[in-house]
Amino acid sequence: MEKRRLLICYAHPDDESFGLGALISKYVAEGVEVYLICATNGDAGSMDEEFLQDGKTIKEVRLDELARANEILKFKEVFLLDYHDSGMMGSPENGLPESLWYTWQHTPDEVTHKVVEVLRKVRPHVVLTFDEYGGYGHPDHIAIQNATMAAMGVVNDPDYHTGGLPPHEPQKVYYSGIQKLPVQIGILTARLKGKNPRKLGRNADIDIVAVLEHINAPTTRVNISQYWAEWDRASACHASQGGASRSFLGLPRWARQMLFPTQQFTRVFPPVQQRGIIEQDLFEQVTLAEEAEPVT
């Protein structure tokens, strides 16, 4: 009997840990083979000079941090697409020809083809990517989400060629979700501190009001309460991006486990006809074959 397989299509080194550290740890512990597409090298990320010792580049630091996080998360395989980080929307890096956002805007078929290749190699049962807004409006998040959904349109087409890799259709596709309550608390906290919730973050380029406005109705709620420790450990590996200080609203772990025991997702394929939570697991109703393996 084949093992369950999950492919996560994300943009930067740290997205996997900050966003899904507990979920990944849960599924790996349950025997799921979890794979990651990391589309960019994170080279536009801001970091203090202390992390750039011995002539290391931002790219090298970010990818080293991803490798350390992987020692905790234990992906079956990480696929690096090697695009330049595009920075936030409107930043100069948007115009770099080697950036993901520029490539997606000018030659989207190139990015789609790379995602299709990974889909056909891994042959996942479930695919997980960002929502249409990219979580918080990051162009790289939006680009890899668009490329993933474009890939879903051709991955099972026998006339779409990827070097002999056979067609494949994942059984389910999800958008990663954001719970409204923490975002609402964040907006309130910012205002109480005299900050503009539309201009938060190190570079004042995070608009959490827009984040709230773009949250999709969840269809699936997964219990991750037993994996907050792994989530914290994986996030801490991305120290250059503030990983060690990311404690989710500043709450101690016991409070997070009690207040936020689940993580929510929105199923987009197959489409859901009813409202509300209909699943407690990304693999509900997934069928496994007697003999089926990824392509090596």
C-alpha positions, 0 to 999 in steps of 0.5 A: 500500500502506498503512503499518503503524500502531501506537497506544499507549494510555498515561496520563501525559506521560512514560509514552511516553518512560520506557517505550517511547522505544526501541521508538517510535524503532525503529518510526518509523525503520522507517516505522511511523506511531506514534500516542499516546493520553495520557489525563491531563495529569500534573497530580498529578505531584510536581516541584521549584519550579524547574520552576514558574517564570513562573507555569506550572502542573504541567499546563503543564510536563508537556505542554510536556515531552511536546511536547519529547519528541515532537520526538525520538519523532516521533509521527504524532499525539498525542491528549490526553484531558485528564483530571486525573492521579489520583495513586497509589492512595489519594491525594486526587486519586483522588476528583477528579471530573475525574480519570481514575480517578474518571471510570473508576469512575463513568462508564466509558462516557465513557472507553471512547467516547473511546478508540473514537473514536481507534481508529476515526480511526487504524485501527491494525493494532497496539494497545499498552497497560499490563497489568492491574496498570498496570505498578506499580499506578498507577490511571490506568494501570489505567484506560486499560488497562481502557478500551482493552480495553473499547473493543476489545469495541465498536470493530468494532460497527456499532451503536456510534456515534461520529459516523459513524466506521466500525467497525474491528478492530485485528489485534493487542493487546499489554500492555507488559512488564517484565523480571523481572531488572531488577526483581529487581536493584532489590529486591535493591539496595533491601534492601542499602541498607536500604530497603523495596522495597515503599515506594520512589520519591519518595513511597514509594508504589512497591511493586516486589515487587508489580510482580514478582508481577504480571509477565505471561509474555512472548510477544514480544521486540523488539530495541531495542538500537540505539535506547537513545540516543533512549530516553535523549534522550526521557526527558531531556525529562521533566526535572521527573519526573527524566528526565535521571537515569533511566539504568536501574539506573544503568548506562552506555548501552553496558552497557544495550545489551549486557545488555538489547538487547530489550524484551518484550511480552505479546500478548492479542489474538489470544490465544496458546495456547502458552508462551514467546516466539513473536514477534520483532516486534509486526507479525509476520503483520500484513496490509496493505491495498492502500488503507486510510488513517486517517480525517481 
